Amino acid sequence: MGVFVFLPLVLPLTAWPVARLAELHLHPRTATRLLTAVAVVMAVCSTLCLLLLMVVGTAQLPGNPLPDGWSDPEVRAAVPHDGIAGRAAIPALAAVAAACARTLWRHRRVTRRARRALAGVRGGTVAVLPDDAAPYAYALPGAPGRIVVTTALLDGLAPAERRALFAHERAHLAARHHRHLLAVHLAARANPFLRPLRSAVAYTAERWADEEAARAVGDRRTVARAIGRAALLSGRSAAAPAPTLAALAATGPVPRRVAALLAPAPPVRDWPSLFTAAGAAAWGAAAGAAVSAMSSANSAVTLFLVLQTATPL
């Protein structure tokens, strides 16, 4: 395996410029799906890398439950600095497991609290909260999903802007953006180098919903006005209450979203040419994820064969 076993731990650094290029040049739908897939692949590969390091690096420690043959010098030679790497991998893996478990627990708790809070609110897929609530809106996933909006926000929007608002939130539900957001949140917990992808997906998911709302309403300027006015109304009051889903209740970088809506619609082509900025982002992300996956697979297969040879029958 050699030093290649460490490659999946640092390859997410290459995703930083790719995330920026994807935000700027790819269609939001393509960017969201691509960056989510890249983040998940790299997070899985880096976690597998830590697991391999722990197995090899701790096999020679006294009292471990692993077979004695796994502590042979031939096995330890497969990983550079096996003792240091193995001991460091133990707390790193524990931290990854704890962070991911905490993220899943918080996501489930917030979702359940939101559903309980809306249990007595009338309405099917739309729940309108009374005047005493702060102006905000968000999409609550479920079976079926619901759009939560306050009258304080609706009163501040024109009829066309209200239609844009509901179209935006329906787009979140239809495309199941909460799954993309949860996936990149977990990936960022598994490898902190993937945090720029988490921020990028939070933005591109909002842009995806903006484009779907513009297509449904038929007027990009109306959607831009709805976003700007909703942000102004939300900024004058307290933030949305705790029982909301992270990122979906936020407005995101509003000036960038408004500027994008005032510009021509982005091309719908899913996979651009390599000889463009968008193509460089897409192919670069795919290449980084492929190299990380191949490095992890090569290390896993090599370690399996080495351990199989060292294990007595």
Residue frames as qw, qx, qy, qz and C-alpha x, y, z in Angstrom:
[[0.000, 0.885, 0.466, 0.000, 0.00, 0.00, 0.00],
 [0.496, 0.128, -0.030, 0.858, 2.77, 2.45, 0.92],
 [0.023, -0.231, -0.219, 0.948, 2.02, 6.14, 1.15],
 [0.266, -0.209, -0.576, -0.744, -0.98, 5.70, -1.16],
 [0.341, -0.485, -0.795, 0.128, -3.01, 4.55, 1.82],
 [0.170, -0.495, -0.344, 0.780, -2.93, 8.15, 3.07],
 [0.087, 0.130, 0.467, 0.870, -4.13, 9.59, -0.24],
 [0.223, -0.621, -0.661, -0.357, -7.90, 9.54, 0.51],
 [0.391, -0.647, -0.427, 0.497, -7.28, 11.62, 3.64],
 [0.204, -0.512, 0.094, 0.829, -5.87, 14.59, 1.71],
 [0.209, 0.267, 0.690, 0.639, -7.56, 14.31, -1.69],
 [0.009, -0.809, -0.585, 0.057, -10.61, 16.30, -0.47],
 [0.238, -0.624, 0.049, 0.743, -8.33, 19.35, -0.58],
 [0.181, 0.004, 0.629, 0.756, -8.60, 19.18, -4.37],
 [0.022, 0.632, 0.756, 0.168, -12.37, 19.67, -4.10],
 [0.146, -0.653, -0.276, 0.690, -12.05, 23.25, -2.85],
 [0.061, 0.356, -0.356, -0.862, -11.45, 24.93, -6.24],
 [0.080, -0.220, -0.878, -0.417, -13.84, 22.47, -7.86],
 [0.062, -0.633, -0.706, 0.310, -16.63, 23.54, -5.51],
 [0.007, 0.618, 0.037, -0.785, -16.11, 27.18, -6.43],
 [0.075, 0.185, -0.658, -0.726, -16.07, 26.43, -10.17],
 [0.065, -0.375, -0.913, -0.150, -19.19, 24.30, -9.85],
 [0.003, -0.662, -0.505, 0.555, -21.05, 27.10, -8.06],
 [0.059, 0.593, -0.156, -0.787, -20.19, 29.59, -10.77],
 [0.224, 0.378, -0.633, -0.638, -20.39, 27.61, -13.99],
 [0.074, -0.139, -0.977, -0.143, -22.53, 24.48, -13.60],
 [0.494, -0.444, -0.387, -0.640, -26.30, 24.35, -13.63],
 [0.387, -0.470, 0.519, -0.600, -27.43, 24.28, -9.97],
 [0.943, -0.069, 0.085, -0.313, -29.07, 20.87, -10.37],
 [0.841, 0.362, -0.338, 0.216, -25.91, 19.37, -11.86],
 [0.169, 0.587, -0.537, 0.582, -23.67, 21.06, -9.29],
 [0.632, -0.418, 0.364, -0.541, -25.78, 19.86, -6.36],
 [0.990, 0.021, 0.021, -0.136, -25.82, 16.25, -7.52],
 [0.718, 0.486, -0.369, 0.335, -22.16, 16.20, -8.55],
 [0.032, 0.597, -0.529, 0.603, -20.79, 17.81, -5.39],
 [0.767, -0.351, 0.289, -0.452, -22.96, 15.62, -3.16],
 [0.984, 0.146, -0.102, 0.018, -21.71, 12.48, -4.88],
 [0.528, 0.554, -0.438, 0.472, -18.08, 13.64, -4.68],
 [0.289, -0.587, 0.462, -0.599, -18.41, 14.50, -0.99],
 [0.902, -0.220, 0.193, -0.317, -19.97, 11.13, -0.13],
 [0.911, 0.304, -0.220, 0.173, -17.38, 9.14, -2.10],
 [0.352, 0.585, -0.469, 0.560, -14.44, 11.01, -0.57],
 [0.498, -0.528, 0.396, -0.562, -15.88, 10.76, 2.95],
 [0.981, -0.083, 0.067, -0.161, -16.37, 7.00, 2.64],
 [0.794, 0.418, -0.297, 0.328, -12.87, 6.57, 1.23],
 [0.085, 0.632, -0.483, 0.600, -11.22, 8.62, 3.98],
 [0.718, -0.416, 0.324, -0.455, -13.10, 6.69, 6.66],
 [0.991, 0.113, -0.064, 0.029, -12.01, 3.40, 5.08],
 [0.512, 0.595, -0.414, 0.461, -8.45, 4.74, 5.08],
 [0.306, -0.593, 0.482, -0.567, -8.63, 5.39, 8.83],
 [0.922, -0.186, 0.179, -0.288, -10.00, 1.91, 9.40],
 [0.885, 0.339, -0.235, 0.216, -7.14, 0.31, 7.45],
 [0.230, 0.636, -0.479, 0.560, -4.58, 2.33, 9.37],
 [0.585, -0.495, 0.387, -0.513, -6.13, 1.32, 12.68],
 [0.993, -0.012, 0.009, -0.117, -6.15, -2.39, 11.80],
 [0.779, 0.395, -0.294, 0.388, -2.50, -2.46, 10.73],
 [0.136, 0.646, -0.389, 0.642, -1.19, -0.02, 13.30],
 [0.543, -0.481, 0.404, -0.558, -2.77, -1.60, 16.36],
 [0.921, 0.045, -0.349, -0.165, -2.33, -5.26, 15.52],
 [0.621, 0.245, -0.589, 0.455, 0.93, -5.47, 17.49],
 [0.285, -0.529, 0.347, -0.720, -0.47, -3.86, 20.64],
 [0.133, 0.018, -0.950, 0.280, -0.74, -6.29, 23.57],
 [0.250, 0.319, 0.710, -0.576, -4.22, -7.47, 24.43],
 [0.449, 0.315, -0.241, -0.801, -5.78, -6.73, 21.04],
 [0.769, 0.121, 0.551, -0.300, -8.29, -9.31, 19.77],
 [0.626, 0.638, -0.313, -0.320, -6.75, -9.55, 16.29],
 [0.988, 0.062, -0.039, 0.139, -4.92, -12.69, 15.08],
 [0.591, -0.633, 0.261, 0.427, -1.25, -12.86, 16.03],
 [0.649, 0.196, 0.463, 0.571, -0.18, -13.12, 12.40],
 [0.215, 0.889, 0.303, 0.269, -1.50, -9.63, 11.72],
 [0.320, -0.923, 0.164, 0.138, 1.32, -8.15, 13.80],
 [0.839, 0.006, 0.269, 0.473, 4.08, -9.70, 11.66],
 [0.239, -0.546, 0.222, 0.772, 6.69, -7.29, 10.24],
 [0.203, 0.167, 0.713, 0.650, 5.53, -8.07, 6.70],
 [0.037, -0.755, -0.644, -0.116, 2.06, -6.79, 7.56],
 [0.257, -0.824, -0.167, 0.476, 3.31, -3.67, 9.35],
 [0.368, -0.255, 0.428, 0.785, 5.60, -2.90, 6.40],
 [0.229, 0.558, 0.681, 0.414, 2.51, -2.32, 4.26],
 [0.107, -0.939, -0.279, -0.172, 1.85, 0.98, 6.05],
 [0.426, 0.444, -0.316, 0.722, 4.55, 3.64, 6.65],
 [0.075, -0.276, 0.498, -0.819, 4.91, 4.55, 10.33],
 [0.505, -0.334, -0.730, -0.318, 2.28, 1.94, 11.20],
 [0.399, -0.369, -0.675, 0.499, 2.47, 2.44, 14.96],
 [0.015, -0.247, -0.165, 0.955, 1.98, 6.20, 14.91],
 [0.344, -0.054, -0.476, -0.808, -0.65, 6.05, 12.17],
 [0.467, -0.319, -0.816, -0.122, -2.58, 3.28, 13.90],
 [0.280, -0.414, -0.600, 0.625, -2.69, 5.01, 17.27],
 [0.093, 0.215, -0.020, -0.972, -3.74, 8.29, 15.65],
 [0.336, -0.149, -0.677, -0.637, -6.46, 6.55, 13.66],
 [0.277, -0.387, -0.851, 0.221, -8.25, 5.29, 16.78],
 [0.001, -0.537, -0.418, 0.733, -9.33, 8.71, 18.18],
 [0.172, 0.227, -0.391, -0.876, -9.91, 9.98, 14.63],
 [0.303, -0.219, -0.849, -0.375, -12.34, 7.14, 13.91],
 [0.203, -0.496, -0.734, 0.416, -14.04, 7.67, 17.26],
 [0.040, 0.433, 0.103, -0.894, -14.44, 11.37, 16.50],
 [0.248, 0.048, -0.619, -0.744, -15.90, 10.62, 13.05],
 [0.299, -0.351, -0.882, -0.095, -18.38, 8.13, 14.49],
 [0.149, -0.523, -0.569, 0.617, -19.43, 10.49, 17.29],
 [0.091, 0.342, -0.119, -0.928, -19.80, 13.50, 14.97],
 [0.294, -0.067, -0.721, -0.624, -21.87, 11.58, 12.40],
 [0.282, -0.429, -0.849, 0.124, -24.07, 10.05, 15.09],
 [0.074, -0.494, -0.379, 0.779, -24.65, 13.48, 16.64],
 [0.178, 0.196, -0.366, -0.892, -25.56, 14.96, 13.24],
 [0.334, -0.226, -0.828, -0.390, -28.08, 12.19, 12.55],
 [0.249, -0.473, -0.745, 0.399, -29.55, 12.50, 16.03],
 [0.015, 0.422, 0.153, -0.893, -29.96, 16.27, 15.73],
 [0.240, 0.045, -0.572, -0.783, -31.51, 15.95, 12.28],
 [0.350, -0.352, -0.852, -0.163, -34.05, 13.42, 13.53],
 [0.207, -0.484, -0.596, 0.606, -34.79, 15.41, 16.68],
 [0.084, 0.307, -0.066, -0.946, -35.33, 18.68, 14.79],
 [0.306, -0.092, -0.699, -0.639, -37.58, 16.96, 12.25],
 [0.339, -0.434, -0.831, 0.077, -39.70, 15.34, 14.95],
 [0.130, -0.459, -0.402, 0.782, -39.97, 18.60, 16.90],
 [0.171, 0.168, -0.306, -0.921, -41.10, 20.43, 13.78],
 [0.362, -0.229, -0.790, -0.438, -43.73, 17.81, 12.99],
 [0.293, -0.482, -0.740, 0.366, -45.04, 17.85, 16.55],
 [0.045, -0.372, -0.171, 0.911, -45.20, 21.64, 16.49],
 [0.305, 0.134, -0.422, -0.843, -47.29, 21.52, 13.30],
 [0.030, -0.214, -0.976, 0.001, -49.57, 18.69, 14.41],
 [0.101, 0.624, 0.646, -0.429, -52.37, 21.08, 15.37],
 [0.100, 0.475, -0.215, -0.847, -51.97, 23.43, 12.39],
 [0.693, 0.496, 0.466, -0.237, -54.68, 23.06, 9.80],
 [0.397, 0.744, -0.377, -0.383, -53.89, 22.60, 6.14],
 [0.983, 0.168, 0.061, 0.036, -52.59, 19.85, 3.92],
 [0.802, 0.198, -0.018, 0.564, -49.24, 20.49, 2.31],
 [0.194, 0.548, -0.112, 0.806, -49.09, 24.14, 3.46],
 [0.493, -0.602, -0.533, 0.334, -49.02, 25.19, 7.12],
 [0.109, 0.683, 0.021, 0.722, -49.58, 28.90, 7.76],
 [0.474, -0.315, -0.579, 0.585, -48.48, 30.05, 11.20],
 [0.099, -0.890, -0.441, 0.057, -50.18, 33.00, 13.01],
 [0.219, 0.910, -0.019, 0.351, -49.19, 36.65, 13.10],
 [0.498, -0.828, 0.257, -0.028, -47.10, 36.42, 16.26],
 [0.879, -0.083, 0.289, 0.371, -44.50, 34.25, 14.50],
 [0.182, -0.637, 0.362, 0.656, -41.43, 35.80, 12.85],
 [0.682, 0.616, -0.099, -0.381, -41.44, 36.09, 9.04],
 [0.153, -0.451, 0.848, 0.231, -39.90, 32.94, 7.60],
 [0.886, 0.247, -0.037, -0.391, -40.68, 29.95, 5.40],
 [0.097, -0.475, 0.867, 0.113, -39.16, 26.51, 4.96],
 [0.773, 0.108, -0.477, -0.404, -39.89, 23.09, 3.50],
 [0.527, -0.384, 0.684, -0.328, -40.40, 20.25, 5.97],
 [0.434, 0.228, -0.804, -0.336, -39.77, 16.85, 4.33],
 [0.442, -0.034, 0.776, -0.449, -41.92, 13.88, 5.15],
 [0.083, -0.179, -0.887, -0.418, -44.75, 11.77, 3.82],
 [0.540, 0.685, 0.189, 0.451, -46.17, 14.08, 2.69],
 [0.437, -0.030, -0.160, 0.884, -43.87, 17.05, 2.96],
 [0.066, -0.877, -0.464, 0.105, -45.22, 20.40, 4.11],
 [0.327, 0.487, -0.004, 0.810, -44.44, 24.03, 3.38],
 [0.396, -0.667, -0.471, 0.421, -44.30, 26.09, 6.56],
 [0.233, 0.420, 0.125, 0.868, -44.80, 29.84, 6.22],
 [0.144, -0.478, -0.553, 0.667, -45.87, 32.61, 8.55],
 [0.193, 0.852, 0.477, 0.098, -48.48, 35.25, 7.86],
 [0.253, -0.839, 0.100, 0.472, -45.90, 37.89, 8.75],
 [0.344, -0.265, 0.630, 0.644, -43.94, 36.87, 5.66],
 [0.280, 0.493, 0.753, 0.333, -46.96, 36.43, 3.40],
 [0.023, 0.906, 0.361, -0.218, -48.30, 39.89, 4.30],
 [0.220, -0.743, 0.277, 0.568, -45.05, 41.45, 3.16],
 [0.303, -0.099, 0.757, 0.571, -45.11, 39.85, -0.31],
 [0.492, 0.302, -0.199, -0.792, -47.12, 40.69, -3.39],
 [0.890, 0.135, 0.279, -0.333, -49.36, 37.93, -4.84],
 [0.773, 0.549, -0.317, 0.014, -46.86, 37.07, -7.59],
 [0.117, 0.607, -0.699, 0.359, -44.05, 36.95, -5.04],
 [0.678, -0.230, 0.550, -0.429, -46.09, 34.58, -2.88],
 [0.934, 0.316, 0.015, -0.164, -46.46, 32.24, -5.84],
 [0.513, 0.641, -0.526, 0.221, -42.69, 32.38, -6.32],
 [0.291, -0.517, 0.669, -0.447, -42.14, 31.62, -2.64],
 [0.841, -0.035, 0.423, -0.335, -44.38, 28.54, -2.71],
 [0.845, 0.500, -0.187, -0.033, -42.83, 27.36, -5.98],
 [0.214, 0.671, -0.642, 0.302, -39.39, 27.66, -4.40],
 [0.472, -0.351, 0.691, -0.421, -40.35, 25.61, -1.33],
 [0.916, 0.204, 0.203, -0.281, -42.17, 23.01, -3.45],
 [0.649, 0.618, -0.439, 0.062, -38.97, 22.61, -5.46],
 [0.123, -0.545, 0.748, -0.358, -37.10, 21.80, -2.24],
 [0.721, -0.075, 0.566, -0.392, -39.61, 19.07, -1.45],
 [0.867, 0.445, -0.008, -0.223, -39.83, 17.65, -4.97],
 [0.582, 0.614, -0.504, 0.175, -36.05, 17.38, -5.40],
 [0.869, -0.446, -0.186, 0.112, -35.57, 16.17, -1.81],
 [0.324, 0.750, -0.339, 0.467, -32.83, 18.67, -1.15],
 [0.595, -0.675, 0.326, -0.291, -32.77, 17.69, 2.53],
 [0.977, -0.055, 0.141, 0.148, -31.11, 14.43, 1.52],
 [0.625, 0.582, -0.131, 0.504, -28.33, 16.22, -0.34],
 [0.132, -0.797, 0.280, -0.519, -27.79, 18.56, 2.59],
 [0.818, -0.487, 0.259, -0.163, -27.73, 15.75, 5.14],
 [0.943, 0.188, 0.025, 0.274, -25.28, 13.76, 3.01],
 [0.466, 0.628, -0.216, 0.584, -22.79, 16.61, 2.70],
 [0.429, -0.747, 0.272, -0.429, -23.16, 17.45, 6.40],
 [0.936, -0.287, 0.202, 0.016, -22.21, 13.86, 7.26],
 [0.807, 0.409, -0.044, 0.423, -19.35, 13.94, 4.76],
 [0.119, 0.781, -0.259, 0.556, -17.98, 17.13, 6.33],
 [0.692, -0.609, 0.284, -0.263, -18.14, 15.45, 9.74],
 [0.975, -0.012, 0.129, 0.181, -16.17, 12.49, 8.39],
 [0.663, 0.085, 0.119, 0.734, -13.49, 14.69, 6.82],
 [0.092, -0.792, -0.224, 0.560, -13.20, 18.41, 7.70],
 [0.214, -0.268, 0.493, 0.800, -11.55, 19.08, 4.34],
 [0.073, 0.413, 0.794, 0.441, -14.99, 18.56, 2.77],
 [0.017, -0.629, -0.493, 0.601, -16.58, 21.55, 4.51],
 [0.108, 0.371, -0.282, -0.878, -16.32, 23.77, 1.39],
 [0.188, -0.148, -0.842, -0.484, -18.46, 21.21, -0.45],
 [0.113, -0.542, -0.772, 0.312, -21.05, 21.42, 2.32],
 [0.039, 0.593, 0.146, -0.791, -21.28, 25.18, 1.88],
 [0.111, 0.215, -0.600, -0.763, -21.34, 24.86, -1.89],
 [0.146, -0.316, -0.907, -0.237, -24.21, 22.35, -1.86],
 [0.036, -0.607, -0.585, 0.537, -26.20, 24.53, 0.53],
 [0.116, 0.525, -0.142, -0.831, -25.90, 27.35, -2.02],
 [0.168, 0.120, -0.757, -0.620, -26.51, 25.28, -5.17],
 [0.034, -0.415, -0.906, 0.074, -29.58, 23.63, -3.61],
 [0.098, 0.667, 0.351, -0.650, -31.07, 27.10, -3.06],
 [0.144, 0.451, -0.437, -0.765, -30.16, 28.08, -6.60],
 [0.037, -0.124, -0.942, -0.309, -31.74, 24.89, -7.92],
 [0.039, 0.610, 0.737, -0.289, -34.99, 25.77, -6.14],
 [0.082, 0.623, 0.002, -0.778, -34.72, 29.34, -7.46],
 [0.112, 0.236, -0.689, -0.676, -34.47, 28.11, -11.04],
 [0.043, -0.339, -0.933, -0.110, -37.39, 25.75, -10.59],
 [0.051, 0.673, 0.506, -0.537, -39.46, 28.58, -9.13],
 [0.099, 0.520, -0.277, -0.802, -38.53, 30.85, -12.04],
 [0.095, 0.001, -0.860, -0.501, -39.59, 28.17, -14.51],
 [0.035, -0.500, -0.856, 0.126, -42.89, 27.62, -12.68],
 [0.037, 0.723, 0.319, -0.612, -43.70, 31.32, -12.33],
 [0.577, 0.610, 0.397, 0.371, -42.37, 32.28, -15.74],
 [0.110, 0.928, -0.056, 0.351, -40.62, 35.43, -14.54],
 [0.724, 0.028, -0.400, 0.561, -37.10, 35.42, -13.14],
 [0.067, 0.425, -0.207, 0.879, -37.38, 39.00, -11.85],
 [0.660, -0.514, -0.133, -0.531, -40.44, 38.11, -9.76],
 [0.900, -0.239, -0.309, 0.196, -38.51, 35.32, -8.05],
 [0.507, 0.241, -0.283, 0.778, -35.56, 37.66, -7.48],
 [0.242, -0.520, 0.074, -0.816, -37.86, 40.25, -5.89],
 [0.822, -0.441, -0.229, -0.277, -39.48, 37.60, -3.69],
 [0.820, -0.067, -0.343, 0.454, -36.09, 36.41, -2.46],
 [0.289, 0.330, -0.222, 0.871, -34.83, 39.92, -1.74],
 [0.431, -0.523, -0.026, -0.735, -38.02, 41.05, -0.01],
 [0.877, -0.367, -0.299, -0.082, -38.23, 37.86, 2.09],
 [0.693, 0.049, -0.349, 0.629, -34.62, 38.35, 3.16],
 [0.016, 0.424, -0.150, 0.893, -35.32, 41.96, 4.15],
 [0.662, -0.498, -0.144, -0.541, -38.40, 40.96, 6.16],
 [0.897, -0.240, -0.332, 0.168, -36.54, 38.15, 7.91],
 [0.541, 0.230, -0.305, 0.749, -33.63, 40.45, 8.69],
 [0.201, -0.535, 0.083, -0.817, -35.87, 42.87, 10.58],
 [0.780, -0.444, 0.056, -0.436, -37.00, 40.24, 13.07],
 [0.566, -0.464, 0.678, -0.070, -35.74, 37.29, 15.01],
 [0.199, 0.314, -0.857, -0.355, -34.46, 34.28, 13.13],
 [0.740, -0.126, -0.496, -0.436, -36.60, 31.24, 12.45],
 [0.697, -0.530, 0.332, -0.350, -37.35, 29.19, 15.58],
 [0.293, -0.488, 0.822, 0.030, -35.33, 26.17, 16.59],
 [0.670, 0.152, 0.724, -0.067, -37.62, 23.46, 15.18],
 [0.611, 0.722, -0.101, -0.309, -36.56, 24.01, 11.59],
 [0.929, 0.109, 0.178, 0.304, -34.31, 22.10, 9.27],
 [0.385, -0.630, 0.278, 0.614, -30.80, 23.45, 8.96],
 [0.225, -0.171, 0.577, 0.767, -30.02, 25.24, 5.68],
 [0.050, 0.488, 0.760, 0.426, -33.56, 24.85, 4.32],
 [0.174, -0.854, -0.460, 0.171, -34.88, 27.56, 6.63],
 [0.340, -0.574, 0.133, 0.733, -32.03, 29.91, 5.76],
 [0.486, 0.818, 0.105, -0.290, -32.00, 32.31, 2.85],
 [0.819, 0.150, 0.243, 0.497, -28.44, 31.61, 1.77],
 [0.322, -0.297, 0.160, 0.885, -26.22, 34.23, 0.08],
 [0.360, 0.733, 0.508, -0.274, -29.10, 36.41, -1.12],
 [0.162, 0.786, -0.241, -0.546, -27.14, 38.92, -3.27],
 [0.107, -0.309, 0.849, 0.416, -25.57, 36.11, -5.32],
 [0.310, 0.375, 0.874, -0.012, -28.92, 34.40, -5.77],
 [0.296, 0.808, 0.293, -0.417, -30.63, 37.61, -6.85],
 [0.060, 0.678, -0.490, -0.545, -27.80, 38.43, -9.27],
 [0.214, -0.076, 0.929, 0.293, -28.04, 34.95, -10.79],
 [0.322, 0.580, 0.736, -0.134, -31.79, 35.33, -11.30],
 [0.223, 0.845, 0.038, -0.485, -31.36, 38.71, -12.95],
 [0.033, -0.492, 0.718, 0.491, -28.91, 37.11, -15.40],
 [0.689, 0.196, -0.479, -0.508, -29.96, 34.75, -18.22],
 [0.918, -0.241, 0.196, -0.245, -30.97, 31.25, -17.21],
 [0.278, -0.553, 0.761, 0.191, -28.02, 28.83, -16.94],
 [0.555, 0.272, -0.661, -0.426, -27.70, 26.15, -19.62],
 [0.858, -0.234, 0.201, -0.411, -29.48, 22.92, -18.74],
 [0.751, 0.387, -0.534, 0.034, -26.76, 20.68, -20.18],
 [0.838, -0.543, 0.020, -0.057, -25.81, 18.21, -17.45],
 [0.799, -0.309, 0.264, 0.444, -22.25, 17.35, -18.49],
 [0.277, 0.923, -0.114, -0.241, -20.38, 20.23, -20.16],
 [0.782, 0.526, -0.226, 0.247, -17.36, 20.01, -22.40],
 [0.786, -0.339, -0.134, 0.500, -13.95, 19.54, -20.82],
 [0.466, 0.200, 0.096, 0.857, -12.63, 22.67, -22.53],
 [0.213, -0.729, -0.188, -0.623, -14.81, 25.05, -20.50],
 [0.107, -0.424, 0.584, -0.684, -14.70, 26.27, -16.90],
 [0.795, -0.167, 0.193, -0.550, -17.81, 24.22, -16.14],
 [0.922, 0.210, -0.323, -0.041, -16.27, 21.16, -17.76],
 [0.368, 0.462, -0.635, 0.498, -13.05, 21.61, -15.78],
 [0.432, -0.348, 0.493, -0.670, -15.10, 21.66, -12.57],
 [0.910, -0.005, 0.047, -0.411, -17.17, 18.61, -13.47],
 [0.862, 0.309, -0.385, 0.120, -14.31, 16.48, -14.78],
 [0.180, 0.523, -0.614, 0.563, -11.99, 17.59, -11.98],
 [0.602, -0.316, 0.425, -0.598, -14.51, 16.57, -9.34],
 [0.966, 0.105, -0.059, -0.231, -15.13, 13.24, -11.02],
 [0.667, 0.463, -0.509, 0.286, -11.39, 12.58, -11.37],
 [0.094, -0.506, 0.608, -0.605, -10.69, 13.41, -7.72],
 [0.783, -0.185, 0.322, -0.499, -13.46, 11.12, -6.52],
 [0.935, 0.270, -0.218, -0.080, -12.30, 8.34, -8.85],
 [0.443, 0.519, -0.605, 0.410, -8.68, 8.58, -7.68],
 [0.364, -0.414, 0.564, -0.615, -9.78, 8.55, -4.04],
 [0.905, -0.022, 0.156, -0.395, -12.02, 5.53, -4.61],
 [0.849, 0.379, -0.358, 0.081, -9.34, 3.63, -6.54],
 [0.187, 0.546, -0.644, 0.502, -6.72, 4.38, -3.89],
 [0.580, -0.305, 0.493, -0.573, -9.02, 3.16, -1.12],
 [0.954, 0.140, -0.003, -0.265, -10.00, 0.04, -3.07],
 [0.667, 0.495, -0.510, 0.224, -6.37, -0.75, -3.86],
 [0.065, -0.490, 0.664, -0.562, -5.36, -0.34, -0.21],
 [0.754, -0.171, 0.352, -0.528, -8.28, -2.45, 1.01],
 [0.945, 0.257, -0.166, -0.119, -7.62, -5.30, -1.43],
 [0.483, 0.542, -0.589, 0.356, -3.88, -5.22, -0.76],
 [0.288, -0.430, 0.623, -0.586, -4.41, -5.29, 3.00],
 [0.888, -0.039, 0.167, -0.426, -6.93, -8.13, 2.68],
 [0.869, 0.354, -0.340, 0.056, -4.45, -10.24, 0.71],
 [0.241, 0.539, -0.635, 0.498, -1.62, -9.46, 3.14],
 [0.510, -0.327, 0.521, -0.601, -3.74, -10.32, 6.19],
 [0.945, 0.099, -0.024, -0.311, -5.07, -13.47, 4.52],
 [0.709, 0.433, -0.506, 0.232, -1.48, -14.61, 3.92],
 [0.067, 0.463, -0.633, 0.616, -0.47, -13.80, 7.50],
 [0.695, -0.267, 0.288, -0.602, -3.46, -15.50, 9.10],
 [0.077, -0.226, 0.971, 0.013, -2.81, -19.15, 9.99],
 [0.587, -0.108, -0.578, -0.556, -5.34, -21.64, 8.69]]
